[in-house]
Amino acid sequence: MINEHFSQLKQRYKELLTASAQPDTLQDIELYQKTVMEMKELEEPIAIWNKYEDVQDSLNQAKELLTDPMMSELAQEEIDTLSVEEEMLIQQLREYMIPQDPDDKRNVIIEIRPGAGGDEAGLFGAMLLRMYMRYADRQGYEVELTSVTDNAVGGIKEAVFTIKGSGAFSRMKFESGVHRVQRVPVTESQGRIHTSTATVAVLPEMDEVDADIDPADLRIDVYRASGHGGQHVNTTDSAVRITHLPTGLVVTSQNEKSQLKNKASAMKVLASRLYDLRRSERDESYAAQRRGQLGTGDRSERIRTYNFPQGRVSDHRINLTLYRIDDIMDGDLDELIDALTIAYKALQANEL
């Protein structure tokens, strides 16, 4: 299976190399860029495959020397070393055989809603919002708020926002689920630790055409914005609420001054929710296989605990605990995200 897969990749690379030198390709800038980009994506896996073939050749040569009394000991040492390298290369090759998630390069829509814990849960939701916005800033991504509803104590009732940048969804997709916080609230006079939760939903950003939305299935209402939004709040009917009648999904957008922009923003969120709903239904059998391993990505599943008194953040899916909660809450998420990505790829590679 591995031989066939990488033989096809090498053949594809040769075809692209030939095509890249053709006059028609050279004259079509878009086609040329697409060809070069695909070639670049193939270079690394092909290089690893070539190295794997070299190791195979060396192993075969070393095995032939085992029958020579003068060389057998050295040959066995060589075989032991090469076998370790062979196993490492096979693991890398398996990861390259994993089908790429077609949504990985998309922008990402994130929704945060407080769970158990009352006002403290709302404050925790606001902390998660800041954490993700700080992470996006560190990555050079753009953040666009769709709807943020405040509570009375400085927390949030709900936050919906988009992170825009190449690969944003691939970096954020493992954040879906229930996040739990353990800390002593400012209002707690006895110093007791309270536990609160917030739910995070992560969706690849979609357009109407991706979700195949029928305009006849929509009810669109406009109203005056409240909460975040600046001077236009409560002055014009700029906020938009869209209801998808067949599913009952409701989306609001109120952070733009323009009703038209709010409608466009709400439609993207609706399209993403519908796409996520249909994808979840389609992938239910696969999700069942993953359950209890890395996790399903289901937003009802508790994925992480932020314990402030102990200064730790624990991701329950991969049993990873980091004792630098301040850095993480300030958006330094790379170590967590990298570990989750590696675990997910290893799981998929093993399933091959």
C-alpha positions, 0 to 999 in steps of 0.5 A: 500500500505504501509502495503504490501510494508513493510511486503514484506521488513520484509519477505525479511530480514528474507530470507536474515538472513536465507541465511546469515547463510547457508554454501554455502553463508558463503563460497562464500565471494562475495555472503556473502558481497552482502547478508550482504549489502542488510540486512544493507540497509533494517535495517533502514526502517524496524526499522521505520516500527516497530516503526510505528506499535508500535505507531499504537498499542498505538493509538488504546489503547488510543482511547479505553480509550476515552469512560472512563470519568476518562481517556478520557482527558489523552487519548486525549492528548496521541492521539494528541501526537501520531498522530503527531509522526504517521504523521512524521513516515508515511512521512519517510516511504513514502521516503523509498518507493521511487524507488532508482535511479539505477544511484545514486551510479555511478561516474559522468561526468560533462560538463561546457560550458560558455553561455551569457557574452563573456569572463566573462562567460568563467571566470565564467565557470572556477570558477564553475570548481574550485568549483566542484573540491574543492567539490570533494576534500572535499568529498574524491572523485577523479577528472579526467579531460577529456578535458579543453579548455582555452580562452584568458583571463584565463577562459574556453571555455569548461570543461569535467571531471569525479568525481569518488566515491561511490554516486557521481552522487547522490550528483551532479545530481541536478547541471544540468542547467544554472548557472548565475553570477552577479558581477563587472568584473575586467576589468569594470572601471565604477563599473557596475554589469555584468550578465553572464551564464554558462551551466552545464550538469551532466551525470552518467558515463557509459561504452560502453556496457551500451549505446550499441554503434555500432563501425560502427557508430563511426568516430575517429580522432586524433590530437595534444592536446592544452591547459591543459596537460603539456609537451606533448601538441602539440608534439604528436597526442594524442588527440582523437575526436569521432563522433557518426554518427547517433546522431551527438554527438562529444566528445573529450579527450586530457588530457592524454599523451596516445592516447589509454587512451584519446580514452577510456576516450572519449568513456565513455563520449560518452556512458554517453551522449547517455545514458542521451539522451535516458533516457531523451526521455524515461522520458519526460512524467515524466519530464513534471509532475515535470516541475515548481516544483523542475525542470526538470534537463534540462540544458536550465533551469536557476537553480541558481544565484551567486550574488557577490555584495550581497554575496548571492547564490540563488537556484530558484528551492527551493527558497533557498538563502544563504549569504556565497558565498565565502564558496560555491565557495570554494566547500562548497556545502553540504547545497545546495545539501542536501536541493535539495535532501530533496525537491526532496524526498518530491516531490516524496513521495507526488506523491506516 
